[in-house]
């Protein structure tokens, strides 16, 4: 299931990266393995910052998939730097997992990716600070980042920041996929 979600997120986000319109650029939008099963919005009641928090919520459909509330921006201002996407995150009845993610693309493919699936948030939680940190290569073209709702439930994000940080802040590394066998089992 973990490899499926990672692969699906990479493929979906790559497709989104290639199809984002000028109207979507720089704005939050919904995508994922089953975006039709989710809705996104703003909540002015349940907030940390005093400004409306953003949320993604499962509504109906394929609960074994995921939805993501994401944004895509140019990497122009971050090339050659270490970048951290940070947010306060809160969950309600998340059935599989939730977390922040970020991906860097160079126009041809993903050059850096981390989705915090190895640090999952599940069930119902209060507000907690989470972050994703990646190195942005000089050939990067886009930064893609957001929050994943895997399965059922609702996830809120608030007090968001995207900033260059020093090399003293560790970069996140996606856990390797399971090692494939060298020979088939026949």
C-alpha positions as CSV (number, residue, x, y, z in Angstrom):
1,X,0.0,0.0,0.0
2,X,2.8,2.4,0.9
3,X,4.6,1.9,-2.5
4,X,1.3,2.3,-4.3
5,X,0.6,5.6,-2.6
6,X,4.1,6.9,-3.2
7,X,4.0,5.9,-6.9
8,X,0.4,7.2,-7.3
9,X,1.4,10.6,-5.8
10,X,4.4,10.9,-8.0
11,X,2.5,10.1,-11.1
12,X,-0.5,12.3,-10.2
13,X,1.7,15.2,-9.2
14,X,3.8,14.8,-12.4
15,X,0.6,14.9,-14.4
16,X,-0.6,18.0,-12.5
17,X,2.8,19.6,-13.0
18,X,2.4,19.3,-16.7
19,X,-1.2,20.5,-16.9
20,X,-1.4,23.3,-14.4
21,X,-3.0,26.3,-16.1
22,X,-2.0,29.9,-15.4
23,X,-5.2,30.3,-13.3
24,X,-4.0,27.4,-11.1
25,X,-0.4,28.5,-10.8
26,X,0.3,29.8,-7.3
27,X,-3.2,28.7,-6.0
28,X,-4.3,25.8,-3.9
29,X,-6.0,23.0,-5.7
30,X,-7.2,19.4,-5.2
31,X,-5.6,16.4,-6.9
32,X,-4.5,12.9,-6.0
33,X,-5.4,9.3,-6.6
34,X,-9.1,9.9,-6.2
35,X,-9.7,13.7,-6.1
36,X,-13.4,13.2,-6.7
37,X,-13.7,11.6,-3.2
38,X,-12.5,14.8,-1.5
39,X,-13.4,18.4,-1.1
40,X,-11.2,21.3,-0.1
41,X,-12.0,24.6,1.5
42,X,-11.3,27.1,4.2
43,X,-12.4,27.0,7.9
44,X,-12.5,30.4,9.8
45,X,-13.6,28.8,13.0
46,X,-10.9,26.2,13.6
47,X,-7.7,28.1,13.2
48,X,-4.4,28.7,14.8
49,X,-3.3,31.9,13.0
50,X,-6.6,33.8,13.2
51,X,-6.8,33.6,9.4
52,X,-8.9,30.8,7.8
53,X,-7.2,27.4,7.9
54,X,-7.3,25.3,4.7
55,X,-8.6,21.8,4.8
56,X,-9.1,18.6,2.7
57,X,-11.9,16.3,3.6
58,X,-13.0,12.9,2.4
59,X,-16.7,13.0,1.3
60,X,-17.4,9.7,-0.6
61,X,-15.9,7.2,-2.9
62,X,-12.6,5.3,-3.0
63,X,-11.4,5.4,0.6
64,X,-8.3,3.3,-0.3
65,X,-6.9,6.2,-2.4
66,X,-5.8,9.6,-1.4
67,X,-6.4,13.3,-2.0
68,X,-4.0,16.2,-1.8
69,X,-4.4,19.9,-1.3
70,X,-1.5,21.3,-3.1
71,X,0.2,24.3,-4.7
72,X,2.7,24.6,-7.5
73,X,5.2,27.5,-7.9
74,X,8.3,28.4,-9.9
75,X,11.5,27.2,-8.3
76,X,13.3,30.3,-9.7
77,X,13.8,31.9,-6.2
78,X,14.9,28.7,-4.5
79,X,17.5,27.2,-6.9
80,X,20.6,25.8,-5.2
81,X,19.0,26.3,-1.8
82,X,17.6,24.0,0.9
83,X,13.9,24.8,1.3
84,X,11.4,24.0,4.1
85,X,7.6,23.8,3.8
86,X,6.2,24.1,7.3
87,X,2.7,24.1,8.7
88,X,0.5,23.5,11.7
89,X,-1.6,20.4,10.9
90,X,-4.6,18.9,12.6
91,X,-6.6,15.8,11.8
92,X,-10.0,14.3,12.4
93,X,-10.7,10.5,12.0
94,X,-8.0,10.0,9.4
95,X,-8.3,6.3,8.5
96,X,-4.9,5.7,6.8
97,X,-2.5,8.5,7.2
98,X,-2.0,12.2,6.6
99,X,1.1,14.4,6.2
100,X,2.9,17.2,4.4
101,X,4.8,16.6,1.2
102,X,7.0,18.4,-1.3
103,X,8.4,17.6,-4.7
104,X,10.9,19.4,-6.9
105,X,10.7,18.9,-10.7
106,X,13.1,20.0,-13.4
107,X,10.7,19.9,-16.4
108,X,11.6,16.3,-17.3
109,X,11.0,14.5,-14.0
110,X,11.1,14.7,-10.2
111,X,14.5,15.5,-8.8
112,X,13.6,15.6,-5.1
113,X,10.6,14.2,-3.2
114,X,9.4,13.5,0.3
115,X,5.9,12.8,1.6
116,X,6.3,12.1,5.3
117,X,4.6,8.8,5.1
118,X,7.3,7.5,7.4
119,X,6.0,10.0,10.0
120,X,2.2,9.4,9.5
121,X,-0.5,11.3,11.3
122,X,-3.5,9.1,12.0
123,X,-6.8,9.3,13.7
124,X,-7.8,12.5,15.5
125,X,-5.1,14.9,16.6
126,X,-4.7,18.5,17.8
127,X,-2.6,21.1,16.1
128,X,1.0,20.1,15.7
129,X,3.9,21.6,13.8
130,X,5.2,19.5,10.9
131,X,7.7,20.3,8.1
132,X,9.3,18.9,4.9
133,X,12.8,20.0,3.9
134,X,14.4,19.4,0.5
135,X,17.4,20.6,-1.5
136,X,16.4,22.4,-4.7
137,X,18.9,21.7,-7.6
138,X,20.0,24.4,-9.9
139,X,18.0,22.9,-12.8
140,X,14.8,22.9,-10.9
141,X,11.7,24.4,-12.5
142,X,8.8,23.9,-10.1
143,X,8.2,23.3,-6.4
144,X,5.1,21.3,-5.6
145,X,3.9,21.0,-2.0
146,X,0.8,20.4,0.1
147,X,-0.9,18.0,2.5
148,X,-2.1,14.4,1.9
149,X,-5.3,12.9,3.2
150,X,-4.9,9.2,2.8
151,X,-8.3,7.4,3.2
152,X,-11.2,8.9,5.1
153,X,-11.1,11.8,7.5
154,X,-10.3,15.5,7.4
155,X,-7.0,17.4,7.6
156,X,-6.5,21.1,8.3
157,X,-3.3,23.2,7.7
158,X,-2.6,26.6,9.0
159,X,0.4,28.9,9.7
160,X,2.1,27.9,6.5
161,X,5.6,28.9,5.4
162,X,7.9,28.1,2.6
163,X,11.4,29.4,3.1
164,X,15.1,28.8,2.4
165,X,16.9,27.4,5.4
166,X,20.6,26.7,6.2
167,X,22.4,23.5,5.7
168,X,22.2,23.0,9.4
169,X,18.6,22.0,8.9
170,X,18.5,18.4,7.8
171,X,17.0,17.6,4.4
172,X,14.3,14.9,4.4
173,X,14.9,11.7,2.5
174,X,12.2,9.4,1.3
175,X,12.4,5.9,2.7
176,X,13.7,3.5,0.0
177,X,11.3,1.1,-1.6
178,X,11.5,-2.5,-0.7
179,X,14.5,-4.2,-2.4
180,X,13.4,-6.1,-5.5
181,X,14.6,-9.7,-5.9
182,X,17.4,-10.3,-8.4
183,X,15.7,-13.4,-9.8
184,X,12.1,-14.3,-10.3
185,X,10.2,-16.8,-8.1
186,X,8.9,-19.3,-10.7
